[in-house]
């Protein structure tokens, strides 16, 4: 009996030890997947296979290796639908990689989570590779989307999973490391990409900041190095196609004062044992522009989505770069019939630079080097037709005596006239930041001479030889009086943040704010928070507050940048306003139509990828009033156009006290589409309605309101 039992026992013990030492394999849950999404899912021992249509003629394929300790992505491939045998294998046995930088927000500062004037990189922070332990994989689908979620991931106190989202008829793979923490006051950045211990792609390709195609041979021992690219994209050129990586074009870039190209891509060996291998991807330099570098908010309990896009293609690198560029229309705002593009809030300080160069070169005309400034070239290359400056932001302007002040204004007006042409209009504007509280912008329909520090012995208005009418202002009432006389506009710059923290709330009931000369506020994506499905909720929430208070205010997109040059990463930091204008006004004729459209709310604002060329409620466009009957509410109609697949639209309305949100799921959309919305509204007690639309990459657009009575 013993002779028989001992060998059996040894076999059992050996099997137990083998099972204990075998790598773990993630369990798979397919209960949330539905074939109506267009994808197919299959399982093999230790593998999960996902296929979906890239187009009418091609299928995308990802094979996930669910065995712990092995590269997660066994295969990335593209297969012709008509000839499955000719599958193009783009990459094999590679890992997605994410490096999380965890710093601290200064929670003792009054602004707290709404801080811009903060510098996490000047305090202690950690750079932590995200690690993956393959415990479980779930596949879910909704609309045209399929999501594969694999856990668990960890980076310090941040834990979560990694998600891969694909969409029907799209070569995009949205890869997001989704993590949260219980710690308070965390500020974060992240780098992401693809790595391999045995890279099977021969070369990388990208376009440099000047737009020229660059290539480099893959050398696995190459030291990690940043890449300065245009379009935020790097492509691995495989033997049978290519794989591009790039970030969400706007959400990835937290707000900075400048738009310098800081090297937002990388290639090389990571040099870290937990990120071993050669790779390429996207990066955020922790020091930013070395001014105010606020990083990204990561409040406790929020899902921070550290995303990157892969683009799968059977084409060579240059063709894939061109295909990716179409998602942002080549970083150019599309021309729309009946609209013209308008942007605001640039502290370029061209006037002061121009006057200094005149003195240095001892010339009275245009100084050498400033004949065709880089910022004008950049605006034109982006498809921007009307630019509103915010000059004289150096702090000295409010104290300037009339003589130097008027000389600066005269140069500003002359330069705007010189640099404008039939297709481009450069308009004077300032951020005076005096008398009202916080920071605000001024905008007049023609050149106006005004001095900001009236004394008791100075008149409000006088005639000055060489300048004509000159105004002197010294109080909020006089600022309003000037705006009324010259038909000007003003609005809160970067409302509720930066030096406007607490504004316009602090002057909510003041006559100048309640006046129709005070437009409202300006919108920009700050602060940054990767858990939010919308950009710039700070100002969008203010928008709703103003509208519910019964104030017919508007919100325009702003840039708030200090320098613009052709080789900068401007598109990531920009947004645009599409104004309903028949034509771009000529500088010599004045630009009253621009102010009329702004005051009338006849425009929409966008990051550029999502467009709303038509929006009406009860047949009335934004800025108008519609009458609702007791029996039926008005019908909202809108035309949507997009590049990235859409995520959702939201109809936002109010009754003077409460804000109502009606979400429209748009996960059934494919890339590069259009759609007509026609939605009956609940109009009982509603006083206003507006529309927002957001896509897969958190790009978006919003309208001005229609008023309901």
Secondary structure, 3 states (H helix, E strand, C coil): CHHHHHHHHHHHHHHHHHHHHCCCECEEEEEECCHHHCCEEEEECCEEEEEEECCCCEEEEEEEECECCCCCEEEEEEEECCCHHHCEEEEEEEEEEEEEEEEECCCCCCCHHHCCCCEHHHCCCEEEECEEEEEEEEEEEECCEEEEEEEEEEECCEEEEEEEEEECCCCEEEEEEEEECCCCCEEEEEEEEEEECCCCCCEEEEECCCCCEEEEECCCCCECEEECCCCCEEEEECCCCEEEEECCCCCCCCCCCCCCCCCCEEEEECCCHHHCCEEEEECCCCCCCCCCECCEEECCCCCEEEEEEEEEECCCHHHHHHHHHHHHCCCCCCCCCCEEEEEECECCCHHHHHHHHHHHHCCCCCCCCCCCCHHHHHHHHCCCCEEECCECCCCCHHHCCHHHHHHHHHHHHHHHHHHCCCCCEEECCECCCCCCCCCEEEECCCCCEEECCCCCCCCCEEEECCCEEEEECCCHHHHHHHHHHHCCEEEECCCCCHHHCCCCHHHCCCHHHHCCCEEEEEECCCCCECCCCCCCHHHHHHHHHHHHCCCCCEEEECCCECCCCCCCCCHHHCCEEEEECCCCCCHHHCCHHHHHHHHHCCEEEECCCEEEEEEEECCEECCCEECCCCCCCCEEEEEEEECCCEEEEEEEEECCCCEEEEEEECCCCCCCEEEEEEEECCCCCCCEEEEEEEECCCCEEEECCEEEC
